[in-house]
Amino acid sequence: MDSHNISVGLDIGTTKIVAMIGRKNEYGKVEILGVGKSKSMGVHRGVVNNITQTIQSIQQAVQEAEAAASEKIEEVTVGIAGQHIRSLQHSDYITRANSELVIDETDIDRLINQVHKLVMLPGEEIIHVLPQEFKVDGQAEIKEPIGMYGGRLEANFHVVVGQVSSIRNIGRCVKSAGLELEGITLEPLASANAVLSQEEKEAGVALIDIGGGTTDLAVFKDGIIRHTAVIPFGGNVITEDIKEGCSIIEKQAELLKMKFGSAWPGENKDNEIVSIPGLRGREPKEITLKNLSKIIHARVVEIIEQVYVEIKNYGHEEQKKKLIAGIVLTGGGSQLKHLKQLVEYITGMDTRIGYPNEHLAGDSDEDIASPLFATAVGLVMDGLKRQDRKRAEAVDDEMQNVAEVEQNSETESEIEVEEPIKERRSFLDKLTERVKEFLDNAE
């Protein structure tokens, strides 16, 4: 099997680390060859806080995936999330020297690079600069300005910012685990790619990815990402509360939540009771399911209300920005019973649970198409996309060389049209380069 066409997603989460190996099949769908999963020990709220433990967990997940796929893993695409991520809207413009020429990729790159020079808070780094709409000479709502005439090119940008140290720590863990960084992606974007359909992104949709340590939000409208946010708590705080409220140990609390938990307290009768074995010869504890769901309900409401504030920040209440497709819930925390109903009740928006089967091959394992793996599947897709881009660039270079040899004017002019694809390296690629350089120099 050709190892060039496989891509590996590494989802470094607060509760679990997943390594997933995938490739594109002949129908352009993603085929998952192997999955490895380990308990994540060194991550808190999406941020690495113990490098040694994180490296061990990464290696364990990677070995498991390698064994399942009988492939060697060298490069990985890593997701980045955590409480340090914030996003802002920013407008910027450039004045073009020659308005006789049409706008091309280089103009857009110049504009994007200008946004990268924005002054951030100390220790922050811009992770993504995502252009929303462009304006040419004051004409608004232009989706694709390339090929148009104009002297002044402006755009609204969605800028995602994160802490340099956290990004470098993740890079460090990956490198020390013996892997190469192929790329870095914002996790809510990865999950969105795996779970949402193009129609939903057009109509307007909010993706809520409830992880163990963080809840990620990505809002799309007219096919473009409009807002991202990371809320610094997720399923783990629910488990914590159950542990405190019922005076039991964490493992028991987690099991209770998964087996009997419900986000809707009206569901349970007063007399439904679970008995939990006591520690080391102590009496067993009896817990009513009603109390259990009250505890869960209180916490979940808090998480959803915070997310809803972010959806309102984006401007969902304005007619033009209405999210017609409502909310899609994914991540491990989305598997809580009656969560969908509760979210609909709080937000008044249509809600569905998102399974990452949008782009998976038809015969994929059911376990993989679980919301738990949304981010990992998205990262694999991202890696495959990156490889396609690299291939396209390589082909372009070949064409260039051929053209130079032939020096034939016709070929030249055709090549000119193809050329700009090379220019457009997403900022993330540049960031990855920078993280790589930094790590190489730090060794």
N, C-alpha and C positions, 0 to 999 in steps of 0.2 A: 504494500500500500504506500502511496506517495505521501510522505510525512509533511510535504510542503503545504498540503491543502488542509491540514488540521489546525485548529485554533484552540487555545485553552483559556477558559475563564477562571479567575480566582476571586471568589467572593469572601473577603475577610470580614466576617460579621462579629457581632458581640457574643452570640450564642454558639454559632457554628462557622467553620471555615469549609467552603466547598470548592473543590477543583473539578472542572468539567471539561472533557475533551469532546470536540465536535468537528464535523466537516459538512460541506454542502453536498447533497446528493444531486443526481442529474436533473432533478426538477427544481433545483434552487432552494429546496427546503433544508433545514439543519438536522443532521443526523447525530445523535449523541452516542459516542462510542464508549465512554466510561465516566463514572462519577465517583469521587472520593469525598468523604465527609468526616470531619473530626470536630471534637468539642473545642471551642475557642477559649483559650485560657487567658490570653494576655490582652484582651480588648475590652474597653469599657466605653459604653455609649458611642460605639463606632470609632473610637480612637485607640490606637495602640498604647497600652501603658506598661506592657512588659515584653520587651523585645525577645528575650530568650524563649519564653513560653510560646509566643506567637510563631517564632521560627519553627519550633517543634510541631505545633499544630499544622502549620502549612506543609511541612515535610510529610506528616502523616497522611493528610488529605491527598497530597500529590502522589504518594506511593500507592495509595488505594486506587486512585484513578488510573495510574499507569498499569497496575495489575489487571484492572477490569478491561482496559482497552488494548493491552499489550503494546503500548506505544511509549516512547520515551518523551518526557516533557522537558522542553528547554525554555521556551518563551511563554509568558503568560500576560493576559490582559487583566488588569486589576481594577476593582471598583473602589471609589473613594466616597466616604460619607462621614457622618459624625457631626457632633454639635458645633464644630467650628465653621461649618459651611454657611455662608449667607449669600443672598443674591440681591442685585440692585439693577435699576433701569438707568440707562445712560444714553444721551443723544450726542452725536458728534458729526462733524462735517469736514470735507476737504474741498479746497478750490482747485480745479484742474488747470494746469498751465495752458493746455491747448484744447479749446472746446470744439475744434474742427474734427478731432478724432473721436470715435465712439468710446464709451466707457468699457473697460475690459477688466479682467481679473486683477491686474496690478493695482488699479485704482481701489478696488475693494480691499485688497490686501493692505494698501497704504492706510485706508480708513481703519481697518481692524487693528493694525499695528499701533495706530495712534491711540486707540482705546486702551491698548496694553500699557501705555505710558501713564495711565491714570494713577494718581497717587493714592495708595491704599494705607490702611493703618499699619503700624510697624509689625513685621512678622507675617503679613498677609501676602498671598500670591493670587493672581487671577488664574482661574482654572479653565473656564470656558468664556469665550466671547461669542454670543449667538446673535447674529443680525436678525431683526424682526421685519420691519418694512423699511424701504428706502424712499428717499425723496430726491427728485432730480429737478434742480432749478425751481424748488418750491412745489412741484407737482407731487402730491402725496400718494400713499398706498401703492407703491410699486414693489412687486415681489422680486422681480429679477431685472436689475438695471443694465445688465451687460448688453452691449449692442445699441444703447441709446445715446443720443447726443445730450450734452449738458455741461455747464461750467461748474456747478456746485452740486456735490453729491453728499447727501446726509443720510443718516440712518439712526433708528432706535436700536439699542442693543440690550440684550439681557446678559448681564455680567455675573458670573458665579465666582465667588471668592472663597479661599480656604487658607488655613494656616500652613505656612511653609514647613514648619517642623513636623507637623503630622504627616504631610505628604512625603517628606523625606524619610520619616520613620517607616512608613509602609514600604517605600522603595528599598530601604535598608533590610527589612525583614525578608523581602522577596529575594534580594541578592544573596543574603546570607543563607537562604534556604537552597542556594545553588541554582537559582533561576534567573532568566533575563527578563527585564521589563519590556514587554512589547508595546504596551500602551496603558494609559490611565483614563478612566471614564467616571463621570459622576454617576453614582449608583441609581438615583431615581431615573436618570435617562436610560440606563441599561434596562431596568425593570420595565420601563414604559415601552421600549422597543420590543420586548419579549411578549408583552401582554396586550397591548392596545392595537386595534385595527386602524388603518388609515382613515376610514370613515369617522371613527370616534374622534381622532385627532382633528379632523376637519370641523366636526360639529361642535367640538368643545368638550373637554373631559378633564377630570382631576384624577390622577393616579395616586392612591395612598398605599404606600408600602410599609406595613407594620412589622418591623423587625424586633429583635430582642431588646436592643439598646436604643434604637432610634426609630422614629417614624418619618419616612421620606415622602415628600409631596412633589409632584410635577404636574403643571397645568398646561394643557394644549388648547389652542383655538386656531382655526383656519390652517391647520396642519403645521403650526409653528409653536415651539415651546415658549410659554409666556411667563411662567413663574416657577421657581423651585424653592423649596425650603426643607430644612432638616429640623425636626422637633426632637429635643434630646431625651425622649423616653418612649418606651415601647412595651412589649410583652413582659419584660422582666419586672417592671414596677408593679404589674398586676400580681405576679408571683410573690414579690416581696410583701405586698399588702396581705395576701392570703396567709403567708407565713406568719406575719406579725399578728394578724387578726385572729388566727386560729391557734397560735402558739404551736406550730409544727415545723419540721425541718423543710428546707428548700425543695428537696427531691419530692417530698410528699405533696408540697404545695403545687409544684409543676404538674404532677400527675393528676391531682384533683382538678386543676384548671382545665387540663386537656380532656379528661374523661367526663367530668360532671359539670364543668363550668358553663355558664350561660350569661350573656350580656343583658338578659331581660328578666328582671326579678319576678315578674308576675307569673312566670312559667311554672315555678315549683310549688307543690303543695307544702303545707306546714310540716307534714309528718314525714317527709322524705329525709332520711338520715344516712350519712356515710360513716362507717366506723374506721378509724385509722389506728393501726397498731402502735402501741406506746414504745418508747425507746427502752431497751435493755430491761425488760421485766416490769415496766410501768404499766399502769392501766391504759387500755385503748381510749382514744378520744372520739367523741361523737360530734359530728358537725352537720348542721341542717343545711340542705342544699339551698334553702331560701337565703340563709345568711351568706353562703358562699357567693350566690349570684348578686347579692346586694353589694358585697365588697368589690366584685369584678365590675359591676355596673358603674359604681361611683368612679372608678379609675378610668374605665373606657370612655365614659362621658367626657372626662377631663381631656383625654387625648383627642377625641373627635372635635371637641369645641375649639381646641388650639388649632387643629388643622383647618377648621371652618373659618377661623379668623384669617388664616393665610389665604384661603380661597376668596374671602371677601376683600382682602388686601389687593388681590389681583384685579378685582372689580367685577366679580360674578353678578353683582346686582344691577349693573348697567345692561340695558337691553342688548347693546351691540356685543357685549362680552359674555353673554349668557352661555353657560356650559350645557348644551342641549343633551349631550350623552351622559351627563351626571357624573357619578363617581365610580371608579373601579378600585376594589380593595385587593391587595395582594400581599405576599410575605407570609411568614409563619403565623403571625398574629391574626391574619384574616380568617383563620380556620375556627375561630371562636364561635360557638353556637349563637344564633340569633343576632350576630353582629350587623348583618345586612339590614335587618329590620330597624335596629337601633340607629344606625347611620341615617337611614331614610327618615326616621322620626325626628332626629335632631336637625338635619340639614334641609329636609324637604326635597332632596335631590334623588333621582333614580340611582340605584346602586346595584352593582353586580360583583361577584367574586371573580378575580382575574386569574386564569390559568395560563401558563406560558406556552400554550400550544399553537399560538398564532402562526409561528414560522417553523414549527417542528415537523419532522417527517411523520407520516401517518402511523407508522408502526412503532412509534416511540413507547417506551415503558411508561406505564401510568404514574409511577412514583415520580418520574422526572417532570411530568406535566403538572406537578403540584405547585401551589403558590409559594411553597418553601423555596423553590429553585428558580423563581422568576429572575432574580438578579443574575444568577450564574448563567442561565440561558442567554440573557441579554448581553453579558460580557463575552460569551462565545461568539455571538452574532457580531458584536463590535469588532472582535479580533479578525473574524472572517472578512468583514468589510474593509478593515485596514489592509489586509493582505491583497484584496482585490485592487485597492488603490495603488499599493506598491507595484503590483504586476502591471497595472495600466501605465505607471510611470516608467517602468522598465521598457515596456513596448514603445512608449514615446521616445525614450532615449535611442532605442534601436532605430526607429524611424528617422530621428534626427541624423544619426550617423549615415544611414542610407542616403538621406537627402543631401548631406554634405558631399558624399562621394559623387553622387550623380550631378550635383550642381545644376539640375534642370529646373528652369524657372517655374514650371507648372507645379512640380512636386513641392518646391519651396512654398508656393503660396498656399497649397493645401495644408502643408505641415503647419504653417503659421496659425491656421484655425485651430488645429489640434493642441498646439503648444501650451496654452494657459493652464491646462489641467495640472501640470507639474507644479506651478507656482503655489497652488492652494493647499498648503499643508495646514491641517487644522492646528490651532494653537496647542492642543493637547499633545500633538506629536512633538511640538517644540518643547513643551513642558517636560515630556518624557525624556527628551534629549538632555534637558538641563538637569533633571534629577539624576540621570545616568552619569553625566559628566561629574556632577557633584560627588556621587558615590565613588566614582573611579578615583577622583582626586583625594577623597577622604580616606581611602584604604590604608 
